[in-house]
Amino acid sequence: MKRNKVIGLTGGISSGKSLVTAYLEEKGYPVIDSDKIVRDLQESPQLLKKIGDLFPGLVDQGVLQREKLGRLVFSDEKERKKLDDLMHPLVFSVIEKEIQDRQGLVFVDMPLLLETLDRQKNISYDEIWLVWLPKDKQIQRLMKRDSINQAYARQKIDAQMALEAKKVHADVLIDNSQDPQTTLKQVDRELKRLCDGAF
């Protein structure tokens, strides 16, 4: 018998997913963070060696050059696929175990949730929530957040499935185009709906 309800939380780069995640954690809900899992995994010497073999020069004295790796995979789809093929099975395995260890309402924070849904064989989502905003605002926020120019911001955004395309697959849309309070009111409404229905 299923002991929990699993909500996939996704968005695009700089769409405001972190705002929603921090709020859920503040309210005491467990959030499984796929980006943190990636970072933790990439600190393992065995995995660093594999990354170094796949991407020569990007592991220096046991330290992954994240910025260089990011620029490489955002600009070259073939290189991105090499990294995804290495990382995704490991990440999904950790997420699966963490879900099994939790009870009640569980959120899985994953930027590429919809892009990788067909590869997540053993993870079943009851609902998918999408944190959304128009692309022009997404570009502006990313430029400001990362102190990058518009061309690089567009390149990073275009490396992911467009938020407009993701809307089709989402069960719940969290509109983050206005102020944070407006966004979080929508989160409260969805949480109330789930809790009123006892999931």
ABEGO torsion letter per residue (X at the ends): XBABBBBBBBEBBGAGAAAAAAAAAAAGBBBBBAAAAAAAAAABAAAAAAAAAABBGABBGGBBBAAAAAAAAAABAAAAAAAAAAAAAAAAAAAAAAAAABBEBBBBBBAAAAAAAAABAABBBABBBBBBBBAAAAAAAAAAAAGBBAAAAAAAAAABBBAAAAAAABABBBBAABBAAAAAAAAAAAAAAAAAAGX
